[in-house]
Amino acid sequence: MTEVITSLAAERLIRRAPDHPLRLGDEDQAYLLACLGEIERGFGITAVPDLPLTVLPGRTLMRRLVVLRQTLRPQNAEQRATLGRLAGAILLLDTACALDHDLKRG
């Protein structure tokens, strides 16, 4: 039996993300979609969500990014670079989550 080791930091990122869509600017959405598009092209998998980011809950998007980061295994330098950019997308989304949280607290 294979056990999956859960990263506490990754789980914290996912749980911190809201269950509602985040108000992401056009540039932020473009960056996230570009990163996911690069993952699709570089790894030959589906990464871009079927729904627009404006309706996708933040937690769902964060889970997708974190799972991709944890499960993809780069085979060459291009894939390593693509996967490295995914860390930037996670950071951008985490920042948006923190801003959303601060705005809700008032």
Z-matrix of the N, CA and C atoms (Angstrom, degrees):
N
C 1 1.448
C 2 1.530 1 108.60
N 3 1.310 2 115.78 1 132.44
C 4 1.463 3 121.70 2 178.86
C 5 1.514 4 109.31 3 -97.25
N 6 1.316 5 116.68 4 128.86
C 7 1.461 6 121.24 5 178.01
C 8 1.516 7 109.37 6 -102.11
N 9 1.316 8 116.21 7 139.36
C 10 1.443 9 121.42 8 177.26
C 11 1.523 10 107.90 9 -92.86
N 12 1.311 11 115.44 10 125.62
C 13 1.454 12 120.17 11 178.16
C 14 1.519 13 107.72 12 -89.92
N 15 1.304 14 116.24 13 119.72
C 16 1.452 15 121.38 14 -178.46
C 17 1.520 16 109.64 15 -87.99
N 18 1.302 17 115.28 16 130.78
C 19 1.446 18 120.88 17 175.86
C 20 1.519 19 108.60 18 -79.69
N 21 1.301 20 116.38 19 122.90
C 22 1.463 21 120.04 20 -179.53
C 23 1.524 22 111.30 21 -64.95
N 24 1.315 23 117.03 22 -36.81
C 25 1.468 24 119.97 23 178.76
C 26 1.531 25 110.24 24 -64.78
N 27 1.324 26 116.79 25 -41.53
C 28 1.461 27 120.50 26 179.07
C 29 1.520 28 110.47 27 -65.95
N 30 1.306 29 116.76 28 -42.82
C 31 1.469 30 120.55 29 178.82
C 32 1.527 31 110.72 30 -63.16
N 33 1.296 32 116.39 31 -37.37
C 34 1.472 33 120.63 32 177.99
C 35 1.532 34 110.58 33 -64.47
N 36 1.319 35 117.04 34 -41.39
C 37 1.466 36 120.91 35 177.16
C 38 1.530 37 110.46 36 -59.95
N 39 1.307 38 116.27 37 -44.66
C 40 1.463 39 121.22 38 -178.56
C 41 1.522 40 110.62 39 -65.76
N 42 1.311 41 117.60 40 -46.45
C 43 1.470 42 120.65 41 -177.90
C 44 1.521 43 112.75 42 -68.28
N 45 1.325 44 116.48 43 -27.44
C 46 1.469 45 120.77 44 179.75
C 47 1.532 46 111.49 45 -74.72
N 48 1.311 47 116.56 46 -22.33
C 49 1.468 48 120.98 47 -179.46
C 50 1.531 49 109.56 48 -74.59
N 51 1.328 50 117.02 49 142.23
C 52 1.463 51 120.50 50 -177.14
C 53 1.530 52 112.67 51 -77.00
N 54 1.327 53 114.81 52 159.39
C 55 1.460 54 121.40 53 177.43
C 56 1.526 55 112.61 54 -85.36
N 57 1.299 56 117.03 55 11.65
C 58 1.464 57 121.69 56 177.86
C 59 1.532 58 108.33 57 -123.37
N 60 1.333 59 116.08 58 161.42
C 61 1.471 60 118.39 59 178.76
C 62 1.530 61 111.19 60 -63.15
N 63 1.306 62 115.29 61 145.53
C 64 1.461 63 121.21 62 177.35
C 65 1.526 64 109.49 63 -91.77
N 66 1.323 65 115.30 64 149.33
C 67 1.463 66 119.88 65 175.40
C 68 1.529 67 107.82 66 -84.65
N 69 1.308 68 115.23 67 91.07
C 70 1.457 69 121.21 68 179.67
C 71 1.515 70 109.27 69 -97.60
N 72 1.320 71 116.15 70 138.06
C 73 1.455 72 120.49 71 175.95
C 74 1.524 73 110.97 72 -68.43
N 75 1.306 74 116.32 73 164.68
C 76 1.465 75 121.14 74 -179.55
C 77 1.529 76 111.73 75 -58.14
N 78 1.327 77 117.39 76 -41.33
C 79 1.468 78 120.85 77 -179.65
C 80 1.524 79 111.18 78 -66.37
N 81 1.332 80 116.73 79 -39.21
C 82 1.467 81 120.14 80 178.85
C 83 1.528 82 110.41 81 -65.98
N 84 1.328 83 116.52 82 -43.66
C 85 1.464 84 120.01 83 177.73
C 86 1.523 85 110.56 84 -61.31
N 87 1.326 86 116.21 85 -43.32
C 88 1.467 87 120.34 86 -179.90
C 89 1.522 88 110.82 87 -62.20
N 90 1.340 89 117.35 88 -40.25
C 91 1.465 90 121.09 89 179.47
C 92 1.525 91 110.70 90 -64.01
N 93 1.326 92 116.17 91 -47.65
C 94 1.461 93 120.24 92 -179.69
C 95 1.528 94 111.07 93 -61.51
N 96 1.323 95 116.68 94 -45.72
C 97 1.466 96 119.88 95 179.85
C 98 1.524 97 111.73 96 -66.01
N 99 1.338 98 117.07 97 -36.07
C 100 1.465 99 120.27 98 177.37
C 101 1.528 100 110.55 99 -64.20
N 102 1.331 101 116.80 100 -43.02
C 103 1.474 102 120.33 101 178.45
C 104 1.526 103 110.85 102 -62.03
N 105 1.329 104 116.16 103 -44.96
C 106 1.464 105 119.65 104 179.54
C 107 1.529 106 111.04 105 -66.83
N 108 1.324 107 117.18 106 -36.43
C 109 1.460 108 120.61 107 176.18
C 110 1.522 109 111.88 108 -63.66
N 111 1.332 110 116.23 109 -39.20
C 112 1.471 111 120.17 110 177.15
C 113 1.520 112 110.85 111 -64.90
N 114 1.321 113 116.41 112 -38.37
C 115 1.467 114 120.58 113 176.92
C 116 1.531 115 109.25 114 -61.48
N 117 1.332 116 116.75 115 -45.38
C 118 1.468 117 120.26 116 179.10
C 119 1.521 118 111.28 117 -58.24
N 120 1.323 119 116.18 118 -49.69
C 121 1.468 120 120.28 119 -177.67
C 122 1.527 121 111.72 120 -67.91
N 123 1.310 122 116.58 121 -42.09
C 124 1.459 123 120.14 122 -175.10
C 125 1.515 124 114.87 123 -75.10
N 126 1.337 125 116.59 124 -31.69
C 127 1.456 126 120.04 125 -175.99
C 128 1.529 127 113.25 126 -111.76
N 129 1.340 128 117.02 127 -7.07
C 130 1.450 129 119.85 128 177.67
C 131 1.518 130 113.91 129 68.90
N 132 1.330 131 116.54 130 34.05
C 133 1.465 132 121.40 131 179.03
C 134 1.526 133 108.92 132 -126.10
N 135 1.310 134 116.32 133 167.97
C 136 1.459 135 120.87 134 174.36
C 137 1.517 136 108.32 135 -86.71
N 138 1.314 137 116.73 136 122.55
C 139 1.466 138 120.73 137 -179.28
C 140 1.522 139 112.24 138 -126.82
N 141 1.328 140 117.33 139 -31.02
C 142 1.466 141 120.97 140 -179.15
C 143 1.527 142 108.20 141 -74.50
N 144 1.340 143 117.38 142 128.11
C 145 1.463 144 119.80 143 -179.39
C 146 1.529 145 112.21 144 -64.05
N 147 1.328 146 115.69 145 152.65
C 148 1.466 147 121.28 146 177.09
C 149 1.524 148 111.81 147 -71.43
N 150 1.339 149 116.40 148 -25.20
C 151 1.460 150 122.03 149 -179.06
C 152 1.519 151 110.40 150 -96.85
N 153 1.329 152 117.43 151 151.01
C 154 1.468 153 119.58 152 174.18
C 155 1.535 154 110.33 153 -63.55
N 156 1.312 155 116.48 154 149.15
C 157 1.467 156 120.10 155 -179.79
C 158 1.523 157 112.22 156 -62.64
N 159 1.320 158 117.48 157 -21.44
C 160 1.469 159 121.48 158 -179.10
C 161 1.525 160 112.27 159 -71.06
N 162 1.334 161 118.16 160 -16.09
C 163 1.466 162 120.50 161 178.69
C 164 1.523 163 112.55 162 -116.27
N 165 1.306 164 117.64 163 -7.07
C 166 1.459 165 122.21 164 -178.94
C 167 1.527 166 110.16 165 -81.77
N 168 1.326 167 118.72 166 126.12
C 169 1.469 168 119.55 167 177.85
C 170 1.535 169 111.22 168 -58.32
N 171 1.314 170 115.83 169 143.74
C 172 1.460 171 121.14 170 -179.89
C 173 1.516 172 112.56 171 -56.24
N 174 1.331 173 116.99 172 -39.24
C 175 1.463 174 120.74 173 -179.03
C 176 1.530 175 111.20 174 -65.44
N 177 1.310 176 116.85 175 -38.55
C 178 1.462 177 121.04 176 178.77
C 179 1.524 178 110.66 177 -64.50
N 180 1.317 179 116.32 178 -44.20
C 181 1.460 180 120.79 179 179.08
C 182 1.523 181 111.21 180 -66.24
N 183 1.319 182 117.02 181 -42.83
C 184 1.473 183 120.14 182 178.78
C 185 1.522 184 110.13 183 -62.75
N 186 1.321 185 117.32 184 -42.89
C 187 1.470 186 119.91 185 179.50
C 188 1.533 187 110.11 186 -60.22
N 189 1.321 188 116.75 187 -42.63
C 190 1.470 189 120.38 188 179.29
C 191 1.527 190 110.30 189 -59.83
N 192 1.332 191 117.08 190 -47.66
C 193 1.468 192 121.01 191 -178.65
C 194 1.527 193 111.29 192 -63.08
N 195 1.320 194 116.09 193 -45.48
C 196 1.469 195 120.67 194 -177.41
C 197 1.531 196 110.87 195 -66.23
N 198 1.320 197 117.38 196 -43.35
C 199 1.468 198 120.52 197 179.45
C 200 1.529 199 110.48 198 -63.01
N 201 1.332 200 116.90 199 -42.50
C 202 1.465 201 119.29 200 176.74
C 203 1.522 202 110.59 201 -59.87
N 204 1.327 203 116.57 202 -44.89
C 205 1.478 204 121.10 203 -178.65
C 206 1.526 205 111.18 204 -62.35
N 207 1.324 206 116.36 205 -37.04
C 208 1.464 207 120.29 206 -177.02
C 209 1.525 208 113.52 207 -80.20
N 210 1.319 209 117.53 208 -30.01
C 211 1.462 210 119.27 209 -170.39
C 212 1.521 211 114.93 210 -101.30
N 213 1.324 212 118.44 211 -25.51
C 214 1.461 213 119.56 212 -178.22
C 215 1.526 214 110.68 213 -74.42
N 216 1.302 215 115.50 214 137.23
C 217 1.464 216 121.99 215 179.15
C 218 1.522 217 108.53 216 -118.77
N 219 1.330 218 117.47 217 105.31
C 220 1.472 219 119.64 218 -177.66
C 221 1.523 220 112.15 219 -65.39
N 222 1.329 221 115.07 220 141.54
C 223 1.463 222 121.77 221 -179.95
C 224 1.524 223 112.60 222 -107.68
N 225 1.345 224 116.75 223 -10.60
C 226 1.467 225 119.54 224 -178.36
C 227 1.532 226 109.21 225 -151.87
N 228 1.322 227 115.55 226 176.49
C 229 1.472 228 120.91 227 -176.32
C 230 1.527 229 111.87 228 -63.86
N 231 1.319 230 117.46 229 -38.16
C 232 1.466 231 120.33 230 179.89
C 233 1.542 232 110.76 231 -64.06
N 234 1.308 233 116.73 232 -43.04
C 235 1.469 234 120.11 233 178.22
C 236 1.530 235 110.71 234 -66.21
N 237 1.322 236 117.40 235 -37.21
C 238 1.468 237 120.15 236 177.76
C 239 1.529 238 110.80 237 -63.01
N 240 1.335 239 116.33 238 -42.20
C 241 1.464 240 120.76 239 178.72
C 242 1.529 241 110.88 240 -65.09
N 243 1.313 242 116.10 241 -42.17
C 244 1.465 243 120.91 242 178.55
C 245 1.516 244 110.59 243 -62.32
N 246 1.296 245 116.80 244 -44.55
C 247 1.462 246 121.09 245 179.34
C 248 1.529 247 110.56 246 -66.24
N 249 1.321 248 117.05 247 -33.94
C 250 1.458 249 120.79 248 176.72
C 251 1.518 250 112.15 249 -64.16
N 252 1.325 251 117.11 250 -37.80
C 253 1.467 252 120.35 251 177.31
C 254 1.526 253 111.81 252 -66.55
N 255 1.319 254 116.05 253 -25.84
C 256 1.458 255 119.88 254 177.87
C 257 1.527 256 110.70 255 -63.43
N 258 1.328 257 117.13 256 -32.13
C 259 1.472 258 120.37 257 176.05
C 260 1.526 259 110.21 258 -61.99
N 261 1.331 260 117.57 259 -37.24
C 262 1.459 261 121.46 260 176.54
C 263 1.518 262 111.76 261 -65.51
N 264 1.329 263 116.81 262 -37.12
C 265 1.465 264 121.01 263 177.92
C 266 1.527 265 110.28 264 -66.26
N 267 1.324 266 116.86 265 -39.36
C 268 1.472 267 120.82 266 177.81
C 269 1.518 268 109.89 267 -64.04
N 270 1.325 269 116.81 268 -43.13
C 271 1.460 270 120.69 269 179.04
C 272 1.524 271 111.13 270 -63.54
N 273 1.322 272 117.12 271 -42.74
C 274 1.469 273 121.07 272 178.03
C 275 1.530 274 109.93 273 -59.93
N 276 1.324 275 116.80 274 -46.54
C 277 1.460 276 120.19 275 -178.66
C 278 1.526 277 111.11 276 -67.07
N 279 1.319 278 118.19 277 -38.02
C 280 1.458 279 121.23 278 177.32
C 281 1.527 280 110.71 279 -63.48
N 282 1.318 281 117.11 280 -38.65
C 283 1.465 282 121.24 281 176.59
C 284 1.530 283 110.58 282 -63.61
N 285 1.340 284 116.15 283 -42.68
C 286 1.469 285 120.11 284 177.18
C 287 1.530 286 111.00 285 -62.81
N 288 1.327 287 116.78 286 -36.96
C 289 1.470 288 121.24 287 177.90
C 290 1.532 289 110.45 288 -65.29
N 291 1.324 290 116.73 289 -43.12
C 292 1.464 291 120.72 290 179.22
C 293 1.525 292 110.44 291 -64.36
N 294 1.311 293 117.46 292 -41.60
C 295 1.459 294 121.12 293 178.02
C 296 1.528 295 110.45 294 -63.70
N 297 1.323 296 116.68 295 -43.58
C 298 1.466 297 121.09 296 178.04
C 299 1.531 298 110.19 297 -59.16
N 300 1.320 299 116.26 298 -43.71
C 301 1.467 300 121.06 299 179.37
C 302 1.532 301 110.80 300 -62.41
N 303 1.319 302 117.04 301 -44.67
C 304 1.463 303 120.87 302 -180.00
C 305 1.531 304 111.55 303 -64.96
N 306 1.326 305 116.69 304 -38.08
C 307 1.469 306 119.75 305 179.06
C 308 1.531 307 111.26 306 -68.15
N 309 1.318 308 117.60 307 -33.95
C 310 1.473 309 121.44 308 179.25
C 311 1.518 310 110.98 309 -69.80
N 312 1.356 311 116.02 310 -34.60
C 313 1.475 312 119.83 311 179.88
C 314 1.517 313 111.26 312 -72.03
N 315 1.308 314 115.80 313 -25.83
C 316 1.462 315 120.87 314 178.26
C 317 1.438 316 112.69 315 79.42
